[in-house]
């Protein structure tokens, strides 16, 4: 019958590491318990994330439910409301309020297919492709585009901020008797949009300015037809108050 040999010389048995290991595990467990006790679960945010995920999986539109604000970490909720996760409840910036309001307006008026809302360092821009407003190589407003501009007038007249209308083209050259280059084409398109707001819709001319940038401020490379179409656009930019003061 085999017997266990005893270490009569008082040397190491080989299992001394177990005590150190047990102490390390205990310390780690204590550390994580401490972290959990110091944290707080935001029930409202968890509910919002759950709702957004449910909408996404069911195929419903949920871009306004779960759109993360890269400026200050806000998460807009259903119906345009915004949750501010910062303790102390800092107010939304003027630009973020305007962005949310315009996006809700565009959605409520079914303009998502013709108007894109863009955050700009100067404010919020309502971006329209050139084929919505004009015929090819023309600066005359299409008749069916005027109803779109008329609806956007409601956004413009609701606030007193300056409005910058900016025309853009792709990099294909133009050389006609009326438009020797893309500078003239983009500038004339911007001017005609401003004139519609002022002369037809009765807006205050002092608030508006028109600028043509030609092909020199693209939003995409001019190497495909789709990207060229993105560059041919008119931006109706509302300058936010916080940008005016800076």
C-alpha positions in Angstrom: 0.0 0.0 0.0 1.5 3.3 -1.1 2.0 6.0 1.5 2.3 9.8 1.1 5.8 10.9 1.9 6.1 13.7 4.4 8.5 16.5 4.1 10.4 16.0 7.3 13.1 18.5 6.4 10.8 21.6 6.5 11.4 22.4 2.8 8.9 23.8 0.2 6.0 21.6 -0.6 5.3 23.2 -4.1 1.8 24.5 -3.3 2.8 27.7 -1.6 1.6 29.7 -4.7 -2.0 28.9 -3.9 -2.1 31.4 -1.0 -0.8 34.3 -3.3 -3.3 33.3 -6.0 -6.2 33.3 -3.6 -5.2 36.7 -2.3 -5.0 38.1 -5.8 -8.5 36.7 -6.7 -10.0 38.2 -3.6 -8.5 41.6 -4.3 -9.8 41.6 -7.9 -13.3 40.6 -6.7 -13.2 43.4 -4.2 -12.1 45.9 -6.9 -14.9 45.0 -9.2 -17.5 45.1 -6.4 -16.2 48.6 -5.6 -16.5 49.8 -9.2 -20.1 48.5 -9.5 -21.1 50.2 -6.3 -19.7 53.5 -7.5 -21.5 53.3 -10.9 -25.1 54.1 -11.7 -27.3 52.6 -14.3 -29.2 55.2 -16.4 -32.5 53.5 -16.8 -33.9 56.1 -19.3 -30.8 55.7 -21.6 -31.1 51.9 -21.4 -34.7 52.1 -22.4 -33.8 54.4 -25.3 -31.2 52.0 -26.6 -33.6 49.1 -26.2 -36.3 51.0 -28.2 -33.8 51.9 -30.9 -32.6 48.4 -31.3 -36.2 47.1 -31.4 -37.1 49.6 -34.2 -34.0 48.7 -36.1 -34.7 45.0 -36.0 -38.3 45.5 -37.0 -37.4 47.6 -40.0 -38.9 50.9 -38.7 -37.2 54.2 -39.2 -35.2 55.1 -36.1 -32.6 57.7 -37.1 -34.1 60.3 -34.7 -34.3 57.8 -31.9 -30.7 56.8 -31.8 -28.6 59.5 -33.3 -25.5 60.2 -31.3 -24.4 63.8 -30.9 -20.7 64.0 -31.4 -20.6 67.5 -29.9 -21.6 66.8 -26.3 -22.7 63.2 -26.1 -26.5 63.9 -26.3 -28.8 61.2 -27.5 -32.0 62.5 -29.1 -35.1 60.5 -28.2 -38.4 59.8 -29.9 -40.2 62.9 -31.0 -37.1 65.1 -31.2 -36.6 65.3 -27.4 -33.0 65.1 -26.2 -31.5 63.4 -23.3 -28.5 65.1 -21.7 -26.4 62.5 -20.0 -24.1 65.1 -18.4 -24.8 65.4 -14.7 -25.9 68.9 -13.8 -28.1 69.2 -17.0 -26.1 71.5 -19.3 -28.4 73.1 -21.9 -28.2 72.1 -25.5 -26.2 74.4 -27.8 -28.1 76.7 -30.1 -26.8 74.8 -33.1 -28.0 71.4 -31.7 -31.5 72.8 -31.0 -31.7 74.2 -34.5 -30.4 70.9 -36.0 -33.0 68.9 -34.2 -35.8 71.3 -35.1 -34.9 71.4 -38.8 -34.6 67.6 -39.0 -38.0 67.2 -37.4 -39.5 69.7 -39.8 -38.0 68.0 -42.8 -39.4 64.6 -41.6 -42.8 66.0 -40.8 -43.1 67.6 -44.3 -41.8 64.5 -46.1 -38.7 66.3 -47.5 -36.2 63.6 -46.6 -35.6 62.7 -50.2 -34.8 66.2 -51.4 -33.3 68.0 -48.4 -30.3 66.8 -46.4 -29.5 68.4 -43.0 -25.8 69.0 -42.5 -23.9 70.2 -39.4 -21.4 72.9 -40.4 -18.8 74.7 -38.3 -20.8 77.9 -38.9 -24.3 76.5 -38.3 -26.8 74.1 -39.9 -27.2 73.7 -43.6 -30.2 72.5 -45.6 -28.6 70.9 -48.6 -30.4 70.5 -52.0 -29.0 68.8 -55.1 -28.9 70.9 -58.2 -31.3 68.7 -60.2 -34.0 69.4 -57.6 -33.7 73.1 -58.2 -32.3 73.6 -61.7 -32.1 72.1 -65.2 -28.6 71.1 -66.4 -26.3 74.1 -67.0 -29.2 76.5 -66.0 -29.7 78.8 -63.0 -33.4 79.3 -63.5 -35.4 77.7 -60.7 -37.6 74.8 -61.8 -41.3 75.3 -61.2 -41.6 72.2 -59.1 -38.7 73.3 -56.9 -40.5 76.4 -55.7 -42.9 74.5 -53.5 -39.9 73.0 -51.7 -38.3 76.4 -51.1 -41.7 77.7 -50.0 -41.8 75.0 -47.3 -38.3 75.8 -46.2 -39.3 79.4 -45.7 -41.1 78.3 -42.6 -37.8 77.3 -41.1 -36.1 80.5 -42.1 -38.7 82.9 -40.9 -39.0 81.2 -37.5 -35.6 82.6 -36.4 -33.7 85.8 -37.0 -30.3 84.3 -37.7 -28.3 85.2 -40.9 -28.8 82.9 -43.9 -26.0 82.1 -46.3 -27.0 80.6 -49.6 -24.0 78.9 -51.3 -23.9 77.4 -54.8 -21.6 74.5 -55.7 -20.8 72.6 -58.9 -18.8 69.5 -59.9 -15.4 69.9 -61.7 -16.7 69.6 -65.2 -16.0 72.9 -67.1 -18.7 75.1 -68.5 -18.2 77.8 -71.1 -21.4 79.5 -72.4 -22.2 83.1 -73.2 -24.0 83.3 -69.9 -21.7 81.2 -67.8 -18.0 81.4 -68.8 -17.1 79.2 -65.9 -18.5 77.4 -62.9 -18.0 80.5 -60.8 -20.8 82.3 -62.6 -23.1 79.3 -62.7 -22.8 78.6 -59.0 -23.1 82.2 -58.0 -26.1 82.9 -60.2 -27.9 79.8 -58.8 -27.3 81.0 -55.2 -28.6 84.5 -56.1 -31.8 83.1 -57.6 -32.5 81.1 -54.5 -32.0 84.2 -52.4 -34.2 86.2 -54.7 -37.0 83.7 -54.4 -36.9 83.9 -50.6 -36.8 87.7 -50.6 -38.9 88.7 -53.7 -41.5 85.9 -53.7 -41.7 84.8 -50.1 -41.2 88.3 -48.6 -38.2 87.5 -46.3 -35.9 90.3 -45.0 -33.1 90.8 -47.6 -30.7 92.0 -44.9 -30.5 88.5 -43.5 -29.3 86.9 -46.7 -26.1 86.6 -48.7 -25.3 84.6 -51.8 -22.0 83.1 -52.7 -20.8 80.9 -55.6 -17.9 78.5 -54.9 -17.8 76.7 -58.3 -16.1 73.3 -58.0 -13.7 74.3 -55.3 -15.6 73.1 -52.2 -16.6 69.5 -53.1 -18.1 67.1 -50.5 -17.0 64.0 -52.5 -14.3 63.1 -55.1 -15.3 64.0 -58.7 -14.5 60.5 -60.0 -17.9 59.0 -60.3 -21.3 60.2 -61.5 -22.8 59.7 -58.1 -20.1 61.7 -56.3 -20.3 64.5 -59.0 -24.1 64.7 -58.3 -23.3 65.2 -54.6 -21.1 68.1 -55.4 -23.7 69.9 -57.5 -25.7 71.4 -54.8 -27.0 74.5 -53.0 -26.5 74.9 -49.3 -29.0 77.1 -47.4 -27.0 77.6 -44.2 -28.5 79.2 -41.1 -25.7 80.7 -38.9 -26.2 79.8 -35.3 -26.1 82.4 -32.6 -23.2 80.8 -30.8 -21.2 81.1 -34.0 -22.1 84.7 -34.5 -20.8 85.6 -31.0 -17.5 83.7 -31.5 
